[in-house]
Amino acid sequence: MNICLSKLIVASTDRVMSFNFFSFIFDADIEKDSEGVEHIRIDSIRVYFDLNIKPRIKSFGFILGLSNFEELSNFKQKLKLAYYKDAVKPKIMNESDSFIEFKDPSGNLWRTEIYKP
């Protein structure tokens, strides 16, 4: 069986802010699916923002992997710039040389780390 993750639905309190924030940090354009629903695409995963889901504020709903320290460092810089650009108070919860934990503008808790298979 060949299976993959193709769609991710993320809680959002403000879809416009979510689209702006994530399209910036992931260099992703806003697209529409065959039903006309807007989303962004990160690699092959379509990311949708849903106002009817409560944000995950106490546990990680999402852990992203990067391949090395340089990519993680670049991600941290882009994340901080996204907070500044959107006039959002930075919500970096914890960070080290191998990971960063942060909240998106809706309050979802994320972790980005150097991925080791």
DSSP file (Angstrom, degrees, kcal/mol; ACC not computed):
  #  RESIDUE AA STRUCTURE BP1 BP2  ACC     N-H-->O    O-->H-N    N-H-->O    O-->H-N    TCO  KAPPA ALPHA  PHI   PSI    X-CA   Y-CA   Z-CA
    1    1 A M              0   0    0      0, 0.0     2,-0.6     0, 0.0     0, 0.0   0.000 360.0 360.0 360.0 135.2    0.0    0.0    0.0
    2    2 A N        +     0   0    0      2,-0.0     2,-0.4     0, 0.0     0, 0.0  -0.936 360.0 167.1-108.8 111.8    1.3    3.5   -0.9
    3    3 A I        +     0   0    0     -2,-0.6     2,-0.3     2,-0.0     0, 0.0  -0.949   7.5 171.0-129.6 146.7   -0.1    6.1    1.5
    4    4 A C        -     0   0    0     -2,-0.4     2,-0.6     0, 0.0    -2,-0.0  -0.971  40.2-101.2-148.0 161.3    0.8    9.7    2.2
    5    5 A L        +     0   0    0     -2,-0.3     3,-0.1     1,-0.2    39,-0.1  -0.772  44.4 162.6 -84.0 121.9   -0.4   12.7    4.1
    6    6 A S        +     0   0    0     -2,-0.6    40,-2.7     1,-0.3     2,-0.4   0.622  57.2  36.3-116.0 -18.8   -2.1   14.9    1.6
    7    7 A K  E     -a   46   0A   0     38,-0.2     2,-0.4    40,-0.0    -1,-0.3  -0.998  54.7-172.6-144.1 133.7   -4.3   17.3    3.6
    8    8 A L  E     -a   47   0A   0     38,-3.1    40,-3.1    -2,-0.4     2,-0.6  -0.995  10.1-156.5-127.1 129.8   -3.8   19.0    7.0
    9    9 A I  E     -a   48   0A   0     -2,-0.4     2,-0.4    38,-0.2    40,-0.2  -0.935  14.0-168.2-110.7 119.5   -6.5   21.0    8.7
   10   10 A V  E     -a   49   0A   0     38,-3.2    40,-2.8    -2,-0.6    43,-0.1  -0.877  24.5-113.9-111.9 135.3   -5.2   23.6   11.2
   11   11 A A  E     -a   50   0A   0     -2,-0.4     2,-0.4    38,-0.2    97,-0.2  -0.385  39.0-176.4 -63.8 141.8   -7.3   25.5   13.8
   12   12 A S        -     0   0    0     38,-2.2    41,-0.2    41,-0.4     3,-0.2  -0.999  32.7-169.8-144.5 139.4   -7.5   29.2   13.1
   13   13 A T  S    S+     0   0    0     -2,-0.4     2,-0.3     1,-0.3    -1,-0.1   0.564  96.0  22.9 -97.6 -13.5   -9.0   32.1   14.9
   14   14 A D     >  -     0   0    0      1,-0.1     4,-2.5    36,-0.1    -1,-0.3  -0.782  66.4-165.0-154.2 101.9   -8.3   34.4   11.8
   15   15 A R  H  > S+     0   0    0     -2,-0.3     4,-3.0     1,-0.2     5,-0.2   0.874  90.6  53.1 -61.1 -40.0   -7.9   32.8    8.4
   16   16 A V  H  > S+     0   0    0      2,-0.2     4,-2.6     1,-0.2    -1,-0.2   0.939 111.6  45.7 -62.2 -46.2   -6.4   35.9    6.8
   17   17 A M  H  > S+     0   0    0      2,-0.2     4,-2.8     1,-0.2     5,-0.2   0.908 113.5  50.5 -61.9 -42.1   -3.8   36.1    9.5
   18   18 A S  H  X S+     0   0    0     -4,-2.5     4,-2.6     2,-0.2     5,-0.4   0.933 111.4  47.4 -62.8 -46.3   -3.1   32.4    9.3
   19   19 A F  H  X S+     0   0    0     -4,-3.0     4,-2.3     1,-0.2     5,-0.3   0.933 114.4  47.2 -60.2 -45.5   -2.7   32.6    5.5
   20   20 A N  H  X S+     0   0    0     -4,-2.6     4,-1.4    -5,-0.2    -2,-0.2   0.933 115.4  45.1 -61.4 -47.1   -0.4   35.6    5.7
   21   21 A F  H  X S+     0   0    0     -4,-2.8     4,-2.3    -5,-0.2    -2,-0.2   0.952 119.7  37.5 -63.5 -53.7    1.8   34.1    8.5
   22   22 A F  H  X S+     0   0    0     -4,-2.6     4,-2.0     1,-0.2     6,-0.3   0.853 112.5  55.3 -75.2 -34.2    2.2   30.6    7.0
   23   23 A S  H  <>S+     0   0    0     -4,-2.3     5,-1.7    -5,-0.4     4,-0.3   0.865 112.0  47.7 -65.2 -31.4    2.5   31.6    3.4
   24   24 A F  H ><5S+     0   0    0     -4,-1.4     3,-0.9    -5,-0.3    -2,-0.2   0.960 114.0  42.6 -71.6 -52.1    5.4   33.9    4.4
   25   25 A I  H 3<5S+     0   0    0     -4,-2.3    -2,-0.2     1,-0.2    -1,-0.2   0.779 124.4  37.1 -70.8 -23.1    7.3   31.4    6.6
   26   26 A F  T 3<5S-     0   0    0     -4,-2.0    -1,-0.2    -5,-0.2    -2,-0.2   0.323 102.9-125.0-106.6   7.9    6.9   28.5    4.1
   27   27 A D  T < 5 +     0   0    0     -3,-0.9     2,-0.4    -4,-0.3    -3,-0.2   0.913  60.8 151.3  49.3  46.7    7.2   30.6    0.9
   28   28 A A      < -     0   0    0     -5,-1.7     2,-0.2    -6,-0.3    -1,-0.2  -0.861  41.6-136.5-114.0 142.8    3.8   29.2   -0.2
   29   29 A D        -     0   0    0     -2,-0.4    12,-0.6    12,-0.2     2,-0.5  -0.639  28.6-106.8 -91.0 153.5    1.1   30.7   -2.4
   30   30 A I  E     -B   40   0A   0     -2,-0.2     2,-0.2    10,-0.1    10,-0.2  -0.701  46.9-179.2 -78.8 127.7   -2.6   30.6   -1.5
   31   31 A E  E     -B   39   0A   0      8,-3.4     8,-2.2    -2,-0.5     2,-0.4  -0.729  22.9-130.4-120.6 169.5   -4.3   28.1   -3.9
   32   32 A K  E     -B   38   0A   0     -2,-0.2     6,-0.2     6,-0.2     2,-0.0  -0.979  19.1-138.8-121.4 139.4   -7.8   26.8   -4.4
   33   33 A D    >   -     0   0    0      4,-2.0     3,-2.1    -2,-0.4     6,-0.0  -0.158  44.0 -80.7 -82.8-174.3   -8.7   23.2   -4.5
   34   34 A S  T 3  S+     0   0    0      1,-0.3    -1,-0.1     2,-0.1    -2,-0.0   0.698 133.5  51.1 -64.1 -18.8  -11.3   21.7   -7.0
   35   35 A E  T 3  S-     0   0    0      2,-0.1    -1,-0.3     0, 0.0    -3,-0.0   0.362 120.8-107.6 -97.9   3.8  -14.1   22.8   -4.7
   36   36 A G    <   +     0   0    0     -3,-2.1     2,-0.4     1,-0.3    -2,-0.1   0.594  69.8 145.9  83.7  11.3  -12.8   26.4   -4.6
   37   37 A V        -     0   0    0      1,-0.1    -4,-2.0    11,-0.0    -1,-0.3  -0.704  47.4-124.1 -87.0 129.7  -11.6   26.1   -0.9
   38   38 A E  E     +B   32   0A   0     -2,-0.4    11,-0.4    -6,-0.2     2,-0.3  -0.425  43.7 144.9 -75.7 145.6   -8.4   28.1   -0.2
   39   39 A H  E     -B   31   0A   0     -8,-2.2    -8,-3.4     9,-0.1     2,-0.3  -0.948  40.4-119.1-160.2 170.8   -5.3   26.5    1.2
   40   40 A I  E     -BC  30  47A   0      7,-2.1     7,-3.7    -2,-0.3     2,-0.5  -0.853  24.4-132.7-114.6 161.4   -1.5   26.7    1.1
   41   41 A R  E     - C   0  46A   0    -12,-0.6     2,-0.6    -2,-0.3     5,-0.2  -0.963  15.3-172.1-119.4 125.3    0.7   23.8   -0.1
   42   42 A I  E >  S- C   0  45A   0      3,-2.8     3,-2.4    -2,-0.5     2,-0.3  -0.954  73.7 -50.3-113.7 109.5    3.8   22.8    1.8
   43   43 A D  T 3  S-     0   0    0     -2,-0.6     0, 0.0     1,-0.3     0, 0.0  -0.490 123.6 -24.1  54.7-119.8    5.5   20.2   -0.4
   44   44 A S  T 3  S+     0   0    0     -2,-0.3     2,-0.5   -39,-0.1    -1,-0.3   0.391 117.6 101.5 -99.6   4.8    2.7   17.8   -1.3
   45   45 A I  E <   - C   0  42A   0     -3,-2.4    -3,-2.8   -38,-0.1     2,-0.5  -0.784  62.8-146.0 -96.2 124.8    0.6   18.6    1.8
   46   46 A R  E     -aC   7  41A   0    -40,-2.7   -38,-3.1    -2,-0.5     2,-0.6  -0.775  15.0-154.6 -86.1 126.8   -2.4   20.9    1.4
   47   47 A V  E     -aC   8  40A   0     -7,-3.7    -7,-2.1    -2,-0.5     2,-0.3  -0.916  11.4-172.7-110.2 119.9   -2.9   23.0    4.6
   48   48 A Y  E     -a    9   0A   0    -40,-3.1   -38,-3.2    -2,-0.6     2,-0.5  -0.824  16.1-140.3-109.3 148.1   -6.4   24.3    5.3
   49   49 A F  E     -a   10   0A   0    -11,-0.4     2,-0.5    -2,-0.3   -38,-0.2  -0.949  17.8-164.9-112.7 125.0   -7.3   26.7    8.1
   50   50 A D  E >   -a   11   0A   0    -40,-2.8   -38,-2.2    -2,-0.5     3,-0.9  -0.933  18.4-163.5-118.1 123.2  -10.5   26.0    9.9
   51   51 A L  T 3  S+     0   0    0     -2,-0.5    -1,-0.1     1,-0.2   -40,-0.1   0.595  88.0  65.7 -75.9 -11.8  -12.3   28.5   12.2
   52   52 A N  T 3  S+     0   0    0      2,-0.1     2,-0.4   -41,-0.0    -1,-0.2   0.375  86.0  81.4 -95.1   4.2  -14.5   25.8   13.7
   53   53 A I  S <  S-     0   0    0     -3,-0.9   -41,-0.4   -41,-0.2    -3,-0.0  -0.909  80.6-122.6-112.1 138.3  -11.6   23.9   15.4
   54   54 A K        -     0   0    0     -2,-0.4   -43,-0.2   -43,-0.1    -2,-0.1  -0.617  35.6-108.4 -78.4 132.3  -10.1   25.0   18.8
   55   55 A P        -     0   0    0      0, 0.0     2,-1.0     0, 0.0    -1,-0.1  -0.217  24.3-118.8 -59.1 149.5   -6.4   25.7   18.6
   56   56 A R        +     0   0    0      1,-0.2    53,-2.6   -45,-0.1     5,-0.3  -0.797  47.0 159.0 -90.1 101.1   -4.0   23.2   20.3
   57   57 A I        +     0   0    0     -2,-1.0    -1,-0.2    51,-0.2     3,-0.1   0.582  66.2  41.8-104.2 -10.9   -2.4   25.5   22.9
   58   58 A K  S    S+     0   0    0      1,-0.2     2,-0.3    51,-0.1    -1,-0.1   0.573 115.6  33.4-113.6 -12.8   -1.0   23.0   25.5
   59   59 A S  S    S-     0   0    0     50,-0.0    50,-0.5     0, 0.0     2,-0.5  -0.966  90.3 -91.1-141.4 157.8    0.4   20.2   23.3
   60   60 A F        +     0   0    0     -2,-0.3    50,-0.2     1,-0.2     3,-0.1  -0.547  33.9 174.5 -72.5 121.2    2.1   19.9   20.0
   61   61 A G  S    S+     0   0    0     48,-1.5     2,-0.4    -2,-0.5    -1,-0.2   0.646  74.5  31.8 -90.0 -20.1   -0.3   19.4   17.2
   62   62 A F  E     -d  110   0B   0     47,-0.9    49,-1.6    -3,-0.1     2,-0.4  -0.997  57.1-174.6-145.0 131.6    2.5   19.7   14.7
   63   63 A I  E     -d  111   0B   0     -2,-0.4     2,-0.3    47,-0.2    49,-0.2  -0.990  15.6-162.0-126.8 122.2    6.2   18.8   14.6
   64   64 A L  E     -d  112   0B   0     47,-3.1    49,-2.6    -2,-0.4     2,-0.4  -0.787   6.6-144.6-104.0 145.5    8.1   19.9   11.6
   65   65 A G  E     -d  113   0B   0     -2,-0.3     2,-0.3    47,-0.2    49,-0.2  -0.923  12.6-173.4-116.1 136.1   11.5   18.5   10.6
   66   66 A L  E     -d  114   0B   0     47,-2.7    49,-3.5    -2,-0.4     3,-0.0  -0.893  26.6-128.8-120.5 155.5   14.5   20.2    9.0
   67   67 A S  S    S+     0   0    0     -2,-0.3     2,-0.3    47,-0.2    47,-0.1   0.696  76.4   4.0 -84.6 -17.9   17.6   18.5    7.8
   68   68 A N  S  > S-     0   0    0      1,-0.1     4,-1.9    45,-0.1     5,-0.2  -0.964  75.3 -93.1-158.4 173.9   20.3   20.6    9.4
   69   69 A F  H  > S+     0   0    0     -2,-0.3     4,-2.7     1,-0.2     5,-0.2   0.864 118.0  56.1 -61.0 -39.8   21.3   23.4   11.7
   70   70 A E  H  > S+     0   0    0      1,-0.2     4,-2.5     2,-0.2    -1,-0.2   0.916 107.9  47.7 -62.5 -43.8   21.5   26.0    8.9
   71   71 A E  H  > S+     0   0    0      2,-0.2     4,-2.3     1,-0.2    -1,-0.2   0.904 113.1  49.0 -63.1 -40.7   17.9   25.3    7.8
   72   72 A L  H  X S+     0   0    0     -4,-1.9     4,-2.5     2,-0.2    -2,-0.2   0.911 110.8  50.0 -65.4 -41.9   16.7   25.6   11.4
   73   73 A S  H  X S+     0   0    0     -4,-2.7     4,-2.1     2,-0.2    -2,-0.2   0.914 111.8  48.0 -62.1 -43.6   18.6   28.8   11.8
   74   74 A N  H  X S+     0   0    0     -4,-2.5     4,-2.4     2,-0.2    -1,-0.2   0.890 110.7  52.0 -64.0 -39.5   17.0   30.2    8.6
   75   75 A F  H  X S+     0   0    0     -4,-2.3     4,-2.7     2,-0.2    -2,-0.2   0.920 107.9  51.5 -62.7 -44.1   13.6   29.1    9.8
   76   76 A K  H  X S+     0   0    0     -4,-2.5     4,-2.4     1,-0.2    -2,-0.2   0.921 110.9  48.1 -59.0 -44.6   14.0   30.8   13.1
   77   77 A Q  H  X S+     0   0    0     -4,-2.1     4,-2.2     1,-0.2    -1,-0.2   0.921 113.0  47.5 -62.8 -44.0   14.9   34.1   11.4
   78   78 A K  H  X S+     0   0    0     -4,-2.4     4,-2.3     2,-0.2    -2,-0.2   0.888 110.7  52.5 -65.5 -38.9   12.0   33.8    9.0
   79   79 A L  H  X S+     0   0    0     -4,-2.7     4,-2.1     2,-0.2    -2,-0.2   0.935 110.4  47.1 -61.3 -47.8    9.6   33.1   11.9
   80   80 A K  H  X S+     0   0    0     -4,-2.4     4,-2.0     1,-0.2    -2,-0.2   0.881 112.1  50.4 -63.5 -38.0   10.8   36.1   13.8
   81   81 A L  H  X S+     0   0    0     -4,-2.2     4,-3.3     2,-0.2    -1,-0.2   0.883 107.4  54.4 -66.7 -38.1   10.4   38.3   10.7
   82   82 A A  H  X S+     0   0    0     -4,-2.3     4,-2.2     2,-0.2     6,-0.2   0.909 107.7  49.6 -62.9 -42.3    6.9   36.9   10.2
   83   83 A Y  H  <>S+     0   0    0     -4,-2.1     5,-2.9     2,-0.2     4,-0.2   0.941 115.2  44.3 -59.6 -46.1    5.9   38.0   13.7
   84   84 A Y  H ><5S+     0   0    0     -4,-2.0     3,-1.4     3,-0.2    -2,-0.2   0.935 112.6  51.0 -64.0 -47.5    7.4   41.4   13.1
   85   85 A K  H 3<5S+     0   0    0     -4,-3.3    -1,-0.2     1,-0.3    -2,-0.2   0.879 115.4  41.4 -59.3 -41.6    5.8   41.8    9.6
   86   86 A D  T 3<5S-     0   0    0     -4,-2.2    -1,-0.3    -5,-0.2    -2,-0.2   0.343 110.5-120.6 -90.6   6.7    2.3   40.9   10.8
   87   87 A A  T < 5 +     0   0    0     -3,-1.4     2,-0.4    -4,-0.2    -3,-0.2   0.887  62.0 150.1  54.3  42.4    2.7   43.0   14.0
   88   88 A V      < -     0   0    0     -5,-2.9    -1,-0.2    -6,-0.2    -2,-0.1  -0.890  55.8-109.7-105.5 133.9    2.1   39.9   16.1
   89   89 A K        -     0   0    0     -2,-0.4    -5,-0.0    -3,-0.1    -1,-0.0  -0.446  46.3-103.4 -60.0 126.1    3.8   39.6   19.5
   90   90 A P        -     0   0    0      0, 0.0    -1,-0.1     0, 0.0    14,-0.1  -0.253  33.8-167.1 -55.7 136.3    6.5   36.9   19.2
   91   91 A K        +     0   0    0     12,-0.3    12,-2.0    -3,-0.1     2,-0.7  -0.368  25.7 151.8-124.4  51.6    5.4   33.6   20.7
   92   92 A I  E     -E  102   0B   0     10,-0.2    10,-0.3     1,-0.2     3,-0.1  -0.768  18.4-178.0 -84.9 117.5    8.6   31.6   20.8
   93   93 A M  E     -     0   0B   0      8,-2.3     2,-0.3    -2,-0.7     9,-0.2   0.828  61.8 -12.4 -88.1 -35.4    8.1   29.3   23.8
   94   94 A N  E     +E  101   0B   0      7,-1.5     7,-3.5     2,-0.0    -1,-0.3  -0.960  63.3 176.7-165.2 145.1   11.4   27.5   23.8
   95   95 A E  E     +E  100   0B   0     -2,-0.3     2,-0.2     5,-0.2     5,-0.2  -0.995   6.8 162.9-156.0 155.9   14.5   27.1   21.6
   96   96 A S        -     0   0    0      3,-2.6     3,-0.3    -2,-0.3    -2,-0.0  -0.805  59.8 -76.0-150.0-169.2   17.9   25.6   21.3
   97   97 A D  S    S+     0   0    0     -2,-0.2   -25,-0.1     1,-0.2   -24,-0.1   0.652 130.3  39.0 -72.0 -13.7   20.4   24.8   18.6
   98   98 A S  S    S+     0   0    0      1,-0.2    16,-2.1   -26,-0.1     2,-0.3   0.490 121.9  12.6-116.8  -4.4   18.4   21.8   17.6
   99   99 A F  E     - F   0 113B   0     -3,-0.3    -3,-2.6    14,-0.2     2,-0.3  -0.986  48.8-151.7-159.9 166.9   14.7   22.9   17.9
  100  100 A I  E     -EF  95 112B   0     12,-2.2    12,-2.8    -2,-0.3     2,-0.5  -0.969   9.7-159.6-144.3 135.9   12.3   25.8   18.3
  101  101 A E  E     +EF  94 111B   0     -7,-3.5    -8,-2.3    -2,-0.3    -7,-1.5  -0.965  26.8 156.3-115.3 130.5    8.8   25.7   19.8
  102  102 A F  E     -EF  92 110B   0      8,-2.0     8,-3.3    -2,-0.5     2,-0.4  -0.947  37.5-121.7-148.9 164.6    6.4   28.5   18.9
  103  103 A K  E     - F   0 109B   0    -12,-2.0   -12,-0.3    -2,-0.3     6,-0.2  -0.921  25.0-134.6-110.5 139.8    2.8   29.4   18.7
  104  104 A D    >   -     0   0    0      4,-1.9     3,-2.1    -2,-0.4   -86,-0.1  -0.302  43.3 -86.4 -79.2 174.4    1.2   30.6   15.5
  105  105 A P  T 3  S+     0   0    0      0, 0.0    -1,-0.1     0, 0.0   -16,-0.1   0.730 130.7  52.7 -58.3 -21.7   -1.1   33.7   15.5
  106  106 A S  T 3  S-     0   0    0    -95,-0.2   -94,-0.1     2,-0.1   -91,-0.0   0.558 121.6-105.3 -89.2  -8.4   -4.1   31.5   16.4
  107  107 A G    <   +     0   0    0     -3,-2.1     2,-0.1     1,-0.3   -95,-0.1   0.456  66.6 150.0 100.3   1.4   -2.3   29.9   19.4
  108  108 A N        -     0   0    0    -97,-0.2    -4,-1.9     1,-0.1     2,-0.5  -0.470  45.9-126.2 -66.3 137.9   -1.5   26.5   18.0
  109  109 A L  E     - F   0 103B   0    -53,-2.6   -48,-1.5   -50,-0.5   -47,-0.9  -0.771  33.4-179.8 -91.2 127.0    1.7   25.1   19.5
  110  110 A W  E     -dF  62 102B   0     -8,-3.3    -8,-2.0    -2,-0.5     2,-0.4  -0.861  15.9-158.9-123.0 155.6    4.3   24.0   16.9
  111  111 A R  E     -dF  63 101B   0    -49,-1.6   -47,-3.1    -2,-0.3     2,-0.5  -0.997   3.4-169.6-134.2 134.0    7.8   22.4   17.2
  112  112 A T  E     +dF  64 100B   0    -12,-2.8   -12,-2.2    -2,-0.4     2,-0.3  -0.991  20.5 164.4-121.8 128.3   10.4   22.6   14.5
  113  113 A E  E     -dF  65  99B   0    -49,-2.6   -47,-2.7    -2,-0.5     2,-0.6  -0.905  46.8 -87.8-140.7 163.7   13.5   20.4   14.9
  114  114 A I  E     -d   66   0B   0    -16,-2.1     2,-0.4    -2,-0.3   -47,-0.2  -0.666  51.2-132.4 -75.3 122.4   16.4   18.9   13.1
  115  115 A Y        -     0   0    0    -49,-3.5    -1,-0.1    -2,-0.6   -50,-0.1  -0.628  24.6-175.6 -85.0 128.7   15.1   15.7   11.7
  116  116 A K              0   0    0     -2,-0.4   -49,-0.0     1,-0.1    -2,-0.0  -0.939 360.0 360.0-124.3 107.2   17.2   12.5   12.2
  117  117 A P              0   0    0      0, 0.0    -1,-0.1     0, 0.0    -2,-0.0   0.519 360.0 360.0 -64.6 360.0   15.8    9.4   10.5
